[in-house]
Amino acid sequence: MPNSKEIKGNWNELKGKLKQKFAELTDDDLLYEEGKDDELWGKLQQKLGKTEKEIKSLLD
């Protein structure tokens, strides 16, 4: 499971993986803002009905 630094550094690639797996995700859902990691994970959890750990495991 990638850590926060790995996610931040590879966000464009990881964003593409999430969009391929979950077509319902929009660019707004996947907007990464510095210092707002928890907000991003919260949005994804709510939209996908999965835990942060489950979402991060999809990115491996």
mmCIF file as Biopython writes it, N, C-alpha, C and O atoms, coordinates in Angstrom:
data_model
#
loop_
_atom_site.group_PDB
_atom_site.id
_atom_site.type_symbol
_atom_site.label_atom_id
_atom_site.label_alt_id
_atom_site.label_comp_id
_atom_site.label_asym_id
_atom_site.label_entity_id
_atom_site.label_seq_id
_atom_site.pdbx_PDB_ins_code
_atom_site.Cartn_x
_atom_site.Cartn_y
_atom_site.Cartn_z
_atom_site.occupancy
_atom_site.B_iso_or_equiv
_atom_site.auth_seq_id
_atom_site.auth_asym_id
_atom_site.pdbx_PDB_model_num
ATOM 1   N N  . MET A ? 1  ? 0.853   -1.165 0.000   1.0 0.0 1  A 1 
ATOM 2   C CA . MET A ? 1  ? 0.000   0.000  0.000   1.0 0.0 1  A 1 
ATOM 3   C C  . MET A ? 1  ? 0.903   1.234  0.000   1.0 0.0 1  A 1 
ATOM 4   O O  . MET A ? 1  ? 1.798   1.338  0.839   1.0 0.0 1  A 1 
ATOM 5   N N  . PRO A ? 2  ? 0.685   2.164  -0.920  1.0 0.0 2  A 1 
ATOM 6   C CA . PRO A ? 2  ? 1.540   3.350  -1.007  1.0 0.0 2  A 1 
ATOM 7   C C  . PRO A ? 2  ? 1.326   4.276  0.190   1.0 0.0 2  A 1 
ATOM 8   O O  . PRO A ? 2  ? 0.225   4.386  0.728   1.0 0.0 2  A 1 
ATOM 9   N N  . ASN A ? 3  ? 2.418   4.939  0.591   1.0 0.0 3  A 1 
ATOM 10  C CA . ASN A ? 3  ? 2.300   5.909  1.678   1.0 0.0 3  A 1 
ATOM 11  C C  . ASN A ? 3  ? 2.003   7.290  1.089   1.0 0.0 3  A 1 
ATOM 12  O O  . ASN A ? 3  ? 1.941   7.453  -0.129  1.0 0.0 3  A 1 
ATOM 13  N N  . SER A ? 4  ? 1.819   8.282  1.968   1.0 0.0 4  A 1 
ATOM 14  C CA . SER A ? 4  ? 1.418   9.621  1.518   1.0 0.0 4  A 1 
ATOM 15  C C  . SER A ? 4  ? 2.414   10.246 0.558   1.0 0.0 4  A 1 
ATOM 16  O O  . SER A ? 4  ? 2.011   10.884 -0.415  1.0 0.0 4  A 1 
ATOM 17  N N  . LYS A ? 5  ? 3.719   10.075 0.813   1.0 0.0 5  A 1 
ATOM 18  C CA . LYS A ? 5  ? 4.722   10.665 -0.079  1.0 0.0 5  A 1 
ATOM 19  C C  . LYS A ? 5  ? 4.678   10.021 -1.456  1.0 0.0 5  A 1 
ATOM 20  O O  . LYS A ? 5  ? 4.804   10.708 -2.470  1.0 0.0 5  A 1 
ATOM 21  N N  . GLU A ? 6  ? 4.498   8.704  -1.496  1.0 0.0 6  A 1 
ATOM 22  C CA . GLU A ? 6  ? 4.418   8.003  -2.782  1.0 0.0 6  A 1 
ATOM 23  C C  . GLU A ? 6  ? 3.172   8.443  -3.548  1.0 0.0 6  A 1 
ATOM 24  O O  . GLU A ? 6  ? 3.212   8.625  -4.765  1.0 0.0 6  A 1 
ATOM 25  N N  . ILE A ? 7  ? 2.081   8.610  -2.833  1.0 0.0 7  A 1 
ATOM 26  C CA . ILE A ? 7  ? 0.838   9.042  -3.473  1.0 0.0 7  A 1 
ATOM 27  C C  . ILE A ? 7  ? 1.011   10.440 -4.034  1.0 0.0 7  A 1 
ATOM 28  O O  . ILE A ? 7  ? 0.645   10.699 -5.181  1.0 0.0 7  A 1 
ATOM 29  N N  . LYS A ? 8  ? 1.561   11.341 -3.241  1.0 0.0 8  A 1 
ATOM 30  C CA . LYS A ? 8  ? 1.762   12.726 -3.684  1.0 0.0 8  A 1 
ATOM 31  C C  . LYS A ? 8  ? 2.657   12.778 -4.924  1.0 0.0 8  A 1 
ATOM 32  O O  . LYS A ? 8  ? 2.356   13.501 -5.873  1.0 0.0 8  A 1 
ATOM 33  N N  . GLY A ? 9  ? 3.751   12.018 -4.922  1.0 0.0 9  A 1 
ATOM 34  C CA . GLY A ? 9  ? 4.703   12.043 -6.018  1.0 0.0 9  A 1 
ATOM 35  C C  . GLY A ? 9  ? 4.192   11.427 -7.301  1.0 0.0 9  A 1 
ATOM 36  O O  . GLY A ? 9  ? 4.627   11.811 -8.386  1.0 0.0 9  A 1 
ATOM 37  N N  . ASN A ? 10 ? 3.282   10.484 -7.199  1.0 0.0 10 A 1 
ATOM 38  C CA . ASN A ? 10 ? 2.776   9.757  -8.369  1.0 0.0 10 A 1 
ATOM 39  C C  . ASN A ? 10 ? 1.290   9.992  -8.595  1.0 0.0 10 A 1 
ATOM 40  O O  . ASN A ? 10 ? 0.615   9.150  -9.186  1.0 0.0 10 A 1 
ATOM 41  N N  . TRP A ? 11 ? 0.773   11.126 -8.134  1.0 0.0 11 A 1 
ATOM 42  C CA . TRP A ? 11 ? -0.673  11.305 -8.128  1.0 0.0 11 A 1 
ATOM 43  C C  . TRP A ? 11 ? -1.303  11.192 -9.506  1.0 0.0 11 A 1 
ATOM 44  O O  . TRP A ? 11 ? -2.373  10.593 -9.620  1.0 0.0 11 A 1 
ATOM 45  N N  . ASN A ? 12 ? -0.709  11.726 -10.545 1.0 0.0 12 A 1 
ATOM 46  C CA . ASN A ? 12 ? -1.319  11.640 -11.888 1.0 0.0 12 A 1 
ATOM 47  C C  . ASN A ? 12 ? -1.482  10.196 -12.335 1.0 0.0 12 A 1 
ATOM 48  O O  . ASN A ? 12 ? -2.514  9.829  -12.897 1.0 0.0 12 A 1 
ATOM 49  N N  . GLU A ? 13 ? -0.476  9.385  -12.090 1.0 0.0 13 A 1 
ATOM 50  C CA . GLU A ? 13 ? -0.558  7.964  -12.451 1.0 0.0 13 A 1 
ATOM 51  C C  . GLU A ? 13 ? -1.620  7.258  -11.609 1.0 0.0 13 A 1 
ATOM 52  O O  . GLU A ? 13 ? -2.415  6.480  -12.137 1.0 0.0 13 A 1 
ATOM 53  N N  . LEU A ? 14 ? -1.635  7.524  -10.315 1.0 0.0 14 A 1 
ATOM 54  C CA . LEU A ? 14 ? -2.602  6.881  -9.423  1.0 0.0 14 A 1 
ATOM 55  C C  . LEU A ? 14 ? -4.025  7.330  -9.739  1.0 0.0 14 A 1 
ATOM 56  O O  . LEU A ? 14 ? -4.965  6.540  -9.653  1.0 0.0 14 A 1 
ATOM 57  N N  . LYS A ? 15 ? -4.179  8.594  -10.105 1.0 0.0 15 A 1 
ATOM 58  C CA . LYS A ? 15 ? -5.482  9.130  -10.481 1.0 0.0 15 A 1 
ATOM 59  C C  . LYS A ? 15 ? -6.009  8.380  -11.705 1.0 0.0 15 A 1 
ATOM 60  O O  . LYS A ? 15 ? -7.193  8.048  -11.772 1.0 0.0 15 A 1 
ATOM 61  N N  . GLY A ? 16 ? -5.140  8.117  -12.659 1.0 0.0 16 A 1 
ATOM 62  C CA . GLY A ? 16 ? -5.534  7.370  -13.852 1.0 0.0 16 A 1 
ATOM 63  C C  . GLY A ? 16 ? -5.992  5.959  -13.517 1.0 0.0 16 A 1 
ATOM 64  O O  . GLY A ? 16 ? -6.970  5.471  -14.083 1.0 0.0 16 A 1 
ATOM 65  N N  . LYS A ? 17 ? -5.291  5.303  -12.598 1.0 0.0 17 A 1 
ATOM 66  C CA . LYS A ? 17 ? -5.683  3.953  -12.175 1.0 0.0 17 A 1 
ATOM 67  C C  . LYS A ? 17 ? -7.060  3.966  -11.536 1.0 0.0 17 A 1 
ATOM 68  O O  . LYS A ? 17 ? -7.890  3.104  -11.826 1.0 0.0 17 A 1 
ATOM 69  N N  . LEU A ? 18 ? -7.309  4.942  -10.664 1.0 0.0 18 A 1 
ATOM 70  C CA . LEU A ? 18 ? -8.614  5.029  -10.012 1.0 0.0 18 A 1 
ATOM 71  C C  . LEU A ? 18 ? -9.727  5.294  -11.021 1.0 0.0 18 A 1 
ATOM 72  O O  . LEU A ? 18 ? -10.810 4.721  -10.909 1.0 0.0 18 A 1 
ATOM 73  N N  . LYS A ? 19 ? -9.472  6.153  -12.001 1.0 0.0 19 A 1 
ATOM 74  C CA . LYS A ? 19 ? -10.486 6.458  -13.018 1.0 0.0 19 A 1 
ATOM 75  C C  . LYS A ? 19 ? -10.795 5.228  -13.877 1.0 0.0 19 A 1 
ATOM 76  O O  . LYS A ? 19 ? -11.937 5.030  -14.292 1.0 0.0 19 A 1 
ATOM 77  N N  . GLN A ? 20 ? -9.778  4.404  -14.141 1.0 0.0 20 A 1 
ATOM 78  C CA . GLN A ? 20 ? -10.004 3.186  -14.921 1.0 0.0 20 A 1 
ATOM 79  C C  . GLN A ? 20 ? -10.882 2.205  -14.147 1.0 0.0 20 A 1 
ATOM 80  O O  . GLN A ? 20 ? -11.743 1.547  -14.730 1.0 0.0 20 A 1 
ATOM 81  N N  . LYS A ? 21 ? -10.665 2.107  -12.839 1.0 0.0 21 A 1 
ATOM 82  C CA . LYS A ? 21 ? -11.419 1.150  -12.021 1.0 0.0 21 A 1 
ATOM 83  C C  . LYS A ? 21 ? -12.795 1.669  -11.643 1.0 0.0 21 A 1 
ATOM 84  O O  . LYS A ? 21 ? -13.730 0.889  -11.462 1.0 0.0 21 A 1 
ATOM 85  N N  . PHE A ? 22 ? -12.923 2.993  -11.522 1.0 0.0 22 A 1 
ATOM 86  C CA . PHE A ? 22 ? -14.175 3.596  -11.076 1.0 0.0 22 A 1 
ATOM 87  C C  . PHE A ? 22 ? -14.548 4.737  -12.016 1.0 0.0 22 A 1 
ATOM 88  O O  . PHE A ? 22 ? -14.166 5.886  -11.793 1.0 0.0 22 A 1 
ATOM 89  N N  . ALA A ? 23 ? -15.284 4.416  -13.054 1.0 0.0 23 A 1 
ATOM 90  C CA . ALA A ? 23 ? -15.640 5.392  -14.085 1.0 0.0 23 A 1 
ATOM 91  C C  . ALA A ? 23 ? -16.454 6.554  -13.531 1.0 0.0 23 A 1 
ATOM 92  O O  . ALA A ? 23 ? -16.490 7.624  -14.139 1.0 0.0 23 A 1 
ATOM 93  N N  . GLU A ? 24 ? -17.111 6.362  -12.383 1.0 0.0 24 A 1 
ATOM 94  C CA . GLU A ? 24 ? -17.946 7.420  -11.821 1.0 0.0 24 A 1 
ATOM 95  C C  . GLU A ? 24 ? -17.148 8.549  -11.173 1.0 0.0 24 A 1 
ATOM 96  O O  . GLU A ? 24 ? -17.716 9.584  -10.825 1.0 0.0 24 A 1 
ATOM 97  N N  . LEU A ? 25 ? -15.833 8.362  -11.006 1.0 0.0 25 A 1 
ATOM 98  C CA . LEU A ? 25 ? -15.006 9.403  -10.414 1.0 0.0 25 A 1 
ATOM 99  C C  . LEU A ? 25 ? -14.746 10.522 -11.412 1.0 0.0 25 A 1 
ATOM 100 O O  . LEU A ? 25 ? -14.460 10.272 -12.583 1.0 0.0 25 A 1 
ATOM 101 N N  . THR A ? 26 ? -14.849 11.746 -10.940 1.0 0.0 26 A 1 
ATOM 102 C CA . THR A ? 26 ? -14.608 12.913 -11.787 1.0 0.0 26 A 1 
ATOM 103 C C  . THR A ? 26 ? -13.263 13.531 -11.424 1.0 0.0 26 A 1 
ATOM 104 O O  . THR A ? 26 ? -12.645 13.157 -10.428 1.0 0.0 26 A 1 
ATOM 105 N N  . ASP A ? 27 ? -12.818 14.479 -12.241 1.0 0.0 27 A 1 
ATOM 106 C CA . ASP A ? 27 ? -11.585 15.198 -11.931 1.0 0.0 27 A 1 
ATOM 107 C C  . ASP A ? 27 ? -11.711 15.939 -10.602 1.0 0.0 27 A 1 
ATOM 108 O O  . ASP A ? 27 ? -10.740 16.035 -9.852  1.0 0.0 27 A 1 
ATOM 109 N N  . ASP A ? 28 ? -12.892 16.458 -10.309 1.0 0.0 28 A 1 
ATOM 110 C CA . ASP A ? 28 ? -13.114 17.147 -9.042  1.0 0.0 28 A 1 
ATOM 111 C C  . ASP A ? 28 ? -12.969 16.194 -7.862  1.0 0.0 28 A 1 
ATOM 112 O O  . ASP A ? 28 ? -12.438 16.576 -6.819  1.0 0.0 28 A 1 
ATOM 113 N N  . ASP A ? 29 ? -13.437 14.952 -8.018  1.0 0.0 29 A 1 
ATOM 114 C CA . ASP A ? 29 ? -13.298 13.954 -6.956  1.0 0.0 29 A 1 
ATOM 115 C C  . ASP A ? 29 ? -11.832 13.662 -6.673  1.0 0.0 29 A 1 
ATOM 116 O O  . ASP A ? 29 ? -11.461 13.351 -5.541  1.0 0.0 29 A 1 
ATOM 117 N N  . LEU A ? 30 ? -11.012 13.760 -7.691  1.0 0.0 30 A 1 
ATOM 118 C CA . LEU A ? 30 ? -9.607  13.365 -7.584  1.0 0.0 30 A 1 
ATOM 119 C C  . LEU A ? 30 ? -8.653  14.556 -7.509  1.0 0.0 30 A 1 
ATOM 120 O O  . LEU A ? 30 ? -7.458  14.411 -7.765  1.0 0.0 30 A 1 
ATOM 121 N N  . LEU A ? 31 ? -9.169  15.711 -7.165  1.0 0.0 31 A 1 
ATOM 122 C CA . LEU A ? 31 ? -8.337  16.906 -7.047  1.0 0.0 31 A 1 
ATOM 123 C C  . LEU A ? 31 ? -7.473  16.802 -5.799  1.0 0.0 31 A 1 
ATOM 124 O O  . LEU A ? 31 ? -7.987  16.751 -4.681  1.0 0.0 31 A 1 
ATOM 125 N N  . TYR A ? 32 ? -6.157  16.771 -5.995  1.0 0.0 32 A 1 
ATOM 126 C CA . TYR A ? 32 ? -5.217  16.669 -4.876  1.0 0.0 32 A 1 
ATOM 127 C C  . TYR A ? 32 ? -4.746  18.059 -4.495  1.0 0.0 32 A 1 
ATOM 128 O O  . TYR A ? 32 ? -4.187  18.782 -5.320  1.0 0.0 32 A 1 
ATOM 129 N N  . GLU A ? 33 ? -4.972  18.429 -3.246  1.0 0.0 33 A 1 
ATOM 130 C CA . GLU A ? 33 ? -4.497  19.705 -2.746  1.0 0.0 33 A 1 
ATOM 131 C C  . GLU A ? 33 ? -3.547  19.448 -1.586  1.0 0.0 33 A 1 
ATOM 132 O O  . GLU A ? 33 ? -3.831  18.637 -0.705  1.0 0.0 33 A 1 
ATOM 133 N N  . GLU A ? 34 ? -2.436  20.135 -1.595  1.0 0.0 34 A 1 
ATOM 134 C CA . GLU A ? 34 ? -1.431  20.010 -0.544  1.0 0.0 34 A 1 
ATOM 135 C C  . GLU A ? 34 ? -2.069  20.220 0.827   1.0 0.0 34 A 1 
ATOM 136 O O  . GLU A ? 34 ? -2.771  21.208 1.045   1.0 0.0 34 A 1 
ATOM 137 N N  . GLY A ? 35 ? -1.826  19.296 1.742   1.0 0.0 35 A 1 
ATOM 138 C CA . GLY A ? 35 ? -2.321  19.415 3.102   1.0 0.0 35 A 1 
ATOM 139 C C  . GLY A ? 35 ? -3.764  19.002 3.309   1.0 0.0 35 A 1 
ATOM 140 O O  . GLY A ? 35 ? -4.284  19.099 4.421   1.0 0.0 35 A 1 
ATOM 141 N N  . LYS A ? 36 ? -4.424  18.538 2.246   1.0 0.0 36 A 1 
ATOM 142 C CA . LYS A ? 36 ? -5.833  18.145 2.364   1.0 0.0 36 A 1 
ATOM 143 C C  . LYS A ? 36 ? -6.015  16.663 2.038   1.0 0.0 36 A 1 
ATOM 144 O O  . LYS A ? 36 ? -7.016  16.269 1.441   1.0 0.0 36 A 1 
ATOM 145 N N  . ASP A ? 37 ? -5.042  15.855 2.432   1.0 0.0 37 A 1 
ATOM 146 C CA . ASP A ? 37 ? -5.097  14.416 2.162   1.0 0.0 37 A 1 
ATOM 147 C C  . ASP A ? 37 ? -6.348  13.779 2.758   1.0 0.0 37 A 1 
ATOM 148 O O  . ASP A ? 37 ? -7.035  13.004 2.092   1.0 0.0 37 A 1 
ATOM 149 N N  . ASP A ? 38 ? -6.641  14.111 4.021   1.0 0.0 38 A 1 
ATOM 150 C CA . ASP A ? 38 ? -7.788  13.503 4.696   1.0 0.0 38 A 1 
ATOM 151 C C  . ASP A ? 38 ? -9.095  13.835 3.987   1.0 0.0 38 A 1 
ATOM 152 O O  . ASP A ? 38 ? -9.991  12.996 3.894   1.0 0.0 38 A 1 
ATOM 153 N N  . GLU A ? 39 ? -9.196  15.055 3.493   1.0 0.0 39 A 1 
ATOM 154 C CA . GLU A ? 39 ? -10.402 15.461 2.775   1.0 0.0 39 A 1 
ATOM 155 C C  . GLU A ? 39 ? -10.560 14.651 1.490   1.0 0.0 39 A 1 
ATOM 156 O O  . GLU A ? 39 ? -11.664 14.218 1.158   1.0 0.0 39 A 1 
ATOM 157 N N  . LEU A ? 40 ? -9.468  14.449 0.773   1.0 0.0 40 A 1 
ATOM 158 C CA . LEU A ? 40 ? -9.494  13.656 -0.459  1.0 0.0 40 A 1 
ATOM 159 C C  . LEU A ? 40 ? -9.942  12.221 -0.170  1.0 0.0 40 A 1 
ATOM 160 O O  . LEU A ? 40 ? -10.823 11.693 -0.847  1.0 0.0 40 A 1 
ATOM 161 N N  . TRP A ? 41 ? -9.329  11.597 0.838   1.0 0.0 41 A 1 
ATOM 162 C CA . TRP A ? 41 ? -9.695  10.214 1.166   1.0 0.0 41 A 1 
ATOM 163 C C  . TRP A ? 41 ? -11.145 10.125 1.628   1.0 0.0 41 A 1 
ATOM 164 O O  . TRP A ? 41 ? -11.843 9.159  1.322   1.0 0.0 41 A 1 
ATOM 165 N N  . GLY A ? 42 ? -11.589 11.128 2.360   1.0 0.0 42 A 1 
ATOM 166 C CA . GLY A ? 42 ? -12.987 11.148 2.802   1.0 0.0 42 A 1 
ATOM 167 C C  . GLY A ? 42 ? -13.950 11.200 1.630   1.0 0.0 42 A 1 
ATOM 168 O O  . GLY A ? 42 ? -14.952 10.484 1.613   1.0 0.0 42 A 1 
ATOM 169 N N  . LYS A ? 43 ? -13.649 12.053 0.641   1.0 0.0 43 A 1 
ATOM 170 C CA . LYS A ? 43 ? -14.489 12.144 -0.561  1.0 0.0 43 A 1 
ATOM 171 C C  . LYS A ? 43 ? -14.536 10.807 -1.293  1.0 0.0 43 A 1 
ATOM 172 O O  . LYS A ? 43 ? -15.599 10.341 -1.702  1.0 0.0 43 A 1 
ATOM 173 N N  . LEU A ? 44 ? -13.351 10.195 -1.450  1.0 0.0 44 A 1 
ATOM 174 C CA . LEU A ? 44 ? -13.287 8.916  -2.170  1.0 0.0 44 A 1 
ATOM 175 C C  . LEU A ? 44 ? -14.029 7.819  -1.415  1.0 0.0 44 A 1 
ATOM 176 O O  . LEU A ? 44 ? -14.740 7.014  -2.017  1.0 0.0 44 A 1 
ATOM 177 N N  . GLN A ? 45 ? -13.861 7.790  -0.102  1.0 0.0 45 A 1 
ATOM 178 C CA . GLN A ? 45 ? -14.556 6.781  0.700   1.0 0.0 45 A 1 
ATOM 179 C C  . GLN A ? 45 ? -16.063 6.924  0.556   1.0 0.0 45 A 1 
ATOM 180 O O  . GLN A ? 45 ? -16.774 5.933  0.394   1.0 0.0 45 A 1 
ATOM 181 N N  . GLN A ? 46 ? -16.544 8.151  0.615   1.0 0.0 46 A 1 
ATOM 182 C CA . GLN A ? 46 ? -17.970 8.409  0.512   1.0 0.0 46 A 1 
ATOM 183 C C  . GLN A ? 46 ? -18.496 8.024  -0.870  1.0 0.0 46 A 1 
ATOM 184 O O  . GLN A ? 46 ? -19.544 7.388  -0.981  1.0 0.0 46 A 1 
ATOM 185 N N  . LYS A ? 47 ? -17.788 8.399  -1.898  1.0 0.0 47 A 1 
ATOM 186 C CA . LYS A ? 47 ? -18.240 8.154  -3.274  1.0 0.0 47 A 1 
ATOM 187 C C  . LYS A ? 47 ? -18.190 6.658  -3.628  1.0 0.0 47 A 1 
ATOM 188 O O  . LYS A ? 47 ? -19.081 6.143  -4.304  1.0 0.0 47 A 1 
ATOM 189 N N  . LEU A ? 48 ? -17.128 5.962  -3.160  1.0 0.0 48 A 1 
ATOM 190 C CA . LEU A ? 48 ? -16.925 4.567  -3.553  1.0 0.0 48 A 1 
ATOM 191 C C  . LEU A ? 48 ? -17.462 3.566  -2.544  1.0 0.0 48 A 1 
ATOM 192 O O  . LEU A ? 48 ? -17.621 2.390  -2.872  1.0 0.0 48 A 1 
ATOM 193 N N  . GLY A ? 49 ? -17.745 4.007  -1.325  1.0 0.0 49 A 1 
ATOM 194 C CA . GLY A ? 49 ? -18.229 3.086  -0.296  1.0 0.0 49 A 1 
ATOM 195 C C  . GLY A ? 49 ? -17.154 2.108  0.158   1.0 0.0 49 A 1 
ATOM 196 O O  . GLY A ? 49 ? -17.455 0.974  0.532   1.0 0.0 49 A 1 
ATOM 197 N N  . LYS A ? 50 ? -15.909 2.546  0.125   1.0 0.0 50 A 1 
ATOM 198 C CA . LYS A ? 50 ? -14.782 1.710  0.531   1.0 0.0 50 A 1 
ATOM 199 C C  . LYS A ? 50 ? -13.967 2.461  1.577   1.0 0.0 50 A 1 
ATOM 200 O O  . LYS A ? 50 ? -14.048 3.685  1.676   1.0 0.0 50 A 1 
ATOM 201 N N  . THR A ? 51 ? -13.177 1.719  2.361   1.0 0.0 51 A 1 
ATOM 202 C CA . THR A ? 51 ? -12.325 2.350  3.354   1.0 0.0 51 A 1 
ATOM 203 C C  . THR A ? 51 ? -11.077 2.910  2.667   1.0 0.0 51 A 1 
ATOM 204 O O  . THR A ? 51 ? -10.765 2.558  1.530   1.0 0.0 51 A 1 
ATOM 205 N N  . GLU A ? 52 ? -10.372 3.789  3.384   1.0 0.0 52 A 1 
ATOM 206 C CA . GLU A ? 52 ? -9.119  4.346  2.849   1.0 0.0 52 A 1 
ATOM 207 C C  . GLU A ? 52 ? -8.138  3.222  2.549   1.0 0.0 52 A 1 
ATOM 208 O O  . GLU A ? 52 ? -7.453  3.243  1.526   1.0 0.0 52 A 1 
ATOM 209 N N  . LYS A ? 53 ? -8.074  2.243  3.442   1.0 0.0 53 A 1 
ATOM 210 C CA . LYS A ? 53 ? -7.157  1.112  3.249   1.0 0.0 53 A 1 
ATOM 211 C C  . LYS A ? 53 ? -7.521  0.336  1.983   1.0 0.0 53 A 1 
ATOM 212 O O  . LYS A ? 53 ? -6.635  -0.051 1.221   1.0 0.0 53 A 1 
ATOM 213 N N  . GLU A ? 54 ? -8.804  0.107  1.753   1.0 0.0 54 A 1 
ATOM 214 C CA . GLU A ? 54 ? -9.239  -0.617 0.546   1.0 0.0 54 A 1 
ATOM 215 C C  . GLU A ? 54 ? -8.881  0.156  -0.721  1.0 0.0 54 A 1 
ATOM 216 O O  . GLU A ? 54 ? -8.444  -0.432 -1.710  1.0 0.0 54 A 1 
ATOM 217 N N  . ILE A ? 55 ? -9.068  1.470  -0.687  1.0 0.0 55 A 1 
ATOM 218 C CA . ILE A ? 55 ? -8.758  2.291  -1.863  1.0 0.0 55 A 1 
ATOM 219 C C  . ILE A ? 55 ? -7.264  2.280  -2.121  1.0 0.0 55 A 1 
ATOM 220 O O  . ILE A ? 55 ? -6.831  2.112  -3.261  1.0 0.0 55 A 1 
ATOM 221 N N  . LYS A ? 56 ? -6.468  2.458  -1.067  1.0 0.0 56 A 1 
ATOM 222 C CA . LYS A ? 56 ? -5.010  2.466  -1.237  1.0 0.0 56 A 1 
ATOM 223 C C  . LYS A ? 56 ? -4.512  1.107  -1.726  1.0 0.0 56 A 1 
ATOM 224 O O  . LYS A ? 56 ? -3.551  1.049  -2.493  1.0 0.0 56 A 1 
ATOM 225 N N  . SER A ? 57 ? -5.142  0.020  -1.300  1.0 0.0 57 A 1 
ATOM 226 C CA . SER A ? 57 ? -4.701  -1.304 -1.752  1.0 0.0 57 A 1 
ATOM 227 C C  . SER A ? 57 ? -4.939  -1.486 -3.245  1.0 0.0 57 A 1 
ATOM 228 O O  . SER A ? 57 ? -4.229  -2.255 -3.892  1.0 0.0 57 A 1 
ATOM 229 N N  . LEU A ? 58 ? -5.926  -0.792 -3.799  1.0 0.0 58 A 1 
ATOM 230 C CA . LEU A ? 58 ? -6.193  -0.841 -5.245  1.0 0.0 58 A 1 
ATOM 231 C C  . LEU A ? 58 ? -5.080  -0.175 -6.040  1.0 0.0 58 A 1 
ATOM 232 O O  . LEU A ? 58 ? -4.922  -0.435 -7.233  1.0 0.0 58 A 1 
ATOM 233 N N  . LEU A ? 59 ? -4.311  0.681  -5.382  1.0 0.0 59 A 1 
ATOM 234 C CA . LEU A ? 59 ? -3.268  1.440  -6.068  1.0 0.0 59 A 1 
ATOM 235 C C  . LEU A ? 59 ? -1.938  0.711  -6.109  1.0 0.0 59 A 1 
ATOM 236 O O  . LEU A ? 59 ? -0.997  1.190  -6.743  1.0 0.0 59 A 1 
ATOM 237 N N  . ASP A ? 60 ? -1.836  -0.436 -5.449  1.0 0.0 60 A 1 
ATOM 238 C CA . ASP A ? 60 ? -0.589  -1.218 -5.444  1.0 0.0 60 A 1 
ATOM 239 C C  . ASP A ? 60 ? -0.287  -1.773 -6.809  1.0 0.0 60 A 1 
ATOM 240 O O  . ASP A ? 60 ? 0.722   -2.455 -6.988  1.0 0.0 60 A 1 
#
